[in-house]
């Protein structure tokens, strides 16, 4: 887990000396120049504390926030299946979490694309516009090649139909899309 939420504050009743020990890792983890190792140490210490003291309300709250932030980062990286596991974990302990519910729904929606979403693609769309509509491809499901000064990139997605859909970019702009390897979609393919 490589990201932190600025959490902490007043000490709830219970194992306060141990909780204070966990919180000693927080300043290094939330500093603007925090290293991934500092963030990981803080996250691991919060998790270990929650496992040892599952009824400690503030620790559970902090752990839930850390899990949500990590789930968001996984989804942003196209790792939707991993993000779903974290959103579900938060919902087990905090079923009222709107953030977790919305994140879970968005990640589940991005596991596979629909024909309707593919048809919303237009020639000339940027990477950011495509990612906003379809999500980023799963890591490893994209390719990039340079030829004669032109950069070509292909992003592949699972389609709800069971096939593999492709979105193709030339110099960062969509020039074609396919719902299946042999079946081009209308608007962006022409």
N, C-alpha and C positions, 0 to 999 in steps of 0.2 A: 504494500500500500504506500504510494508515494506522494500523497497530498494530505494536508492538514486543514482542519477547521479551527479557528481560534475559539477554543472552548476551555472551560475551567471555572474559576471563580470561587464562590463560597464553598466551604467544606460541609457536606451533609453529615448527619450523625452516622456513626459506624467506624470503620477502620481508617480513621483520619490520618494517622502517621503513614500508613501504606499508600493512601491516596495522594498525600503530599509528595511522597517519593516518586510516584508516577508523574505528577505535575512538574517535577523538576526537569523533565525531558521536554516539556512544552515550549519554553522560550527558543531553544535551538531549532525546534521543528517548525515553528510558525514565523521565524525570521525571514525577511525578504530574500536573503541569500542562503536559505536552508538547503542543506544537501539531502539527496534522497535517503542517505543513511540515517540522518537525524530524524527525518520524517518517519522512517520505518521503525526506528527505536521507539519513538513516541507511540505510534500505532500499536506496535507489539506489546508495549507495557500496558497500554489501556486494555487491549484484548485480554492479556494474561490476568489483569486485575479483575475484569468482568467475569472471567471464568472462575476465579477464586471466590469472588463476592458477587454472585448473580443478582442479589437483591439491592445492590448499591445503585440507587436511582440516578444520581448524577453521572456515574461512570457508564451506566447503560446508555444514557442520553448522549454522552460524548462519543461512545463507540458507535452508536447509530448514525451520528453525524459524519463520522469518519467513513463508515461504510457507504453512506449515500454519496459522499464526495468521490470516493473511489469508484463506485458504480457509474457515476456521471463521466468520469475520466475513461473508463472502459468503453462506455457507449460512444463517447466522442472519438475513440480510436477504432471504432467499428467492431469491437469485441462484445457484441450484443448478448450472446449466450452467457458469457462471464458476468456481464452487468446484471442480467436477469437474476442470477444466483444471489448477488448482493442485495438487490431490491427486495427479493423474497425474504431474505434473512431479516432485513429491517422490518418488513411487514409482519413477520412472526411475532416480534416483540412490540411493535408500534403499529397496529393495524390502522390507526387513524392518520398515518403519515401520508399526506397528499403528495408530497415530493416523491416518495417511494412508489406510490400508485401510478403517478403520471410517468415516472421514469420507466417502470415496468411495462406500461402500455406502449410507450414509444419504442423501447428496445424490442419488445415482441413484434411490433408492427414492422420493424426494420429487419427482422430475421429473413424475410422473403418479400420481394416486391410484387405488386399486382400489375396487370396489364394497364389498368387505369392510370397508375402512377407513371408507368413508362410512357404512356401516350401524352403525358403532360410535359415531357422533355421537348425542348426546342433547339434547333440549330443555333450555335453561338453561345449557349449557356456555359458559364464558368464552372470550375471544379466546386466552388463554394455553393453555387446555385443547385448543382446536381446533388451535392451532399445534403443540402437543406431539404430537398425533395425526397431523395431515396435513402439517405444516410451514407456514410462512408462504406466502401466495400470491406469485407472481412479481411484482416491482415493476410497477405499472400494471394489475394484475389485480384491483383492488379498487375499490369505490366507496363513498362515504359521503354521505348526505343527511339533512337535518333537516326534520321536518315536524310542526307543532303540538307542539313541545317534545319530540318523540321522535326519537332518532337511529337511522337504519337504515343498515346496512353490509352489503355483499355481497363475499364473497371467492370468486374463481373459480380453478379448477384444471383442468389437463389431466387427463382420465380415461384410464385404460389402454384403455378401449373406443374411444377416438378422439374422444369427445364432450367437452364442457365441463361440468364439475360446478360447482355453486354452493352456498355455505353462507351463510345469511342471518342477520344479527344484528339484534335490536331492543334498544336501550340496552345494548349490550355482551354480550348473551346470545343464544345460538342459538335461533331460533324455527322454522327450516325448512332443508331441504337438498334439492338435486336432483342426480341423476346426469347428467341431460340437461336441456336447457331445458324440455322438456314432461313429464318423468317424475320425480315426487316419490318420495323414499325414505320408507319406513315410519315408523320411530319418531320421528324429529325433525320430520317434516312434519305430524304430527297435532296 
